[in-house]
């Protein structure tokens, strides 16, 4: 059974204090890069995978809408309606998924011809390390096991968080095997003014933090 770490009270309490949760998209530094890969959403049918972040209970209190539907499902086993969506989005979810090839194929089948998948994951140089934070005196990113793929246990916000490390080649081949054509790849890391203003985030400076990718379903 998949780990639902967001149901862990300790994890969730720490998670809800992250800038992305307290400030919304303004606190998600990679959002501008992510948004740059999203096509026009006018009249589009959009699926957001993994948008819950522990919010399944709260969504029951949201105003009902004829155009927004909330569903709770396990992405390891979820089935999606074929050729239903123009755009599928997923932010920082796929590095938790064990059987990613299955999910990518499911997403591909759910897209209408010409549709797009845009997703972000923790950068592969980050997921290779079981303890990804810099030590105080470190001069290099910890971890020398980039090619050792698979599920890892790491301590992030709480002990025992399960994530899956994959190389870029594995991500790329899984997307192509599912049928996607690449529409762009971007990496986010602090630079320039962000680095000067981020002394409290020293472990994020000087290295890529997020990988953002776009795959497109051919028109025919």
GISUL-V693850 format. One record per run of one state. SS is the DSSP state (H for helix, E for strand, L for the rest). FROM is the first residue (numbers start at 1). LEN is the number of residues. If there is no record, write none. Layout:
# GISUL-V693850
{{SS/FROM/LEN} {SS/FROM/LEN}}
This chain:
# GISUL-V693850
{{L/1/4} {H/5/3} {L/8/1} {H/9/7} {L/16/3} {H/19/4} {L/23/1} {H/24/4} {L/28/3} {H/31/6} {L/37/9} {E/46/3} {L/49/7} {H/56/4} {L/60/25} {E/85/7} {L/92/2} {H/94/3} {L/97/3} {H/100/11} {E/111/12} {L/123/1} {H/124/4} {L/128/22} {E/150/5} {L/155/6} {E/161/5} {L/166/2} {H/168/11} {L/179/2} {E/181/8} {L/189/1} {E/190/1} {L/191/2} {H/193/4} {L/197/2} {H/199/6} {E/205/1} {L/206/4} {E/210/7} {L/217/4}}
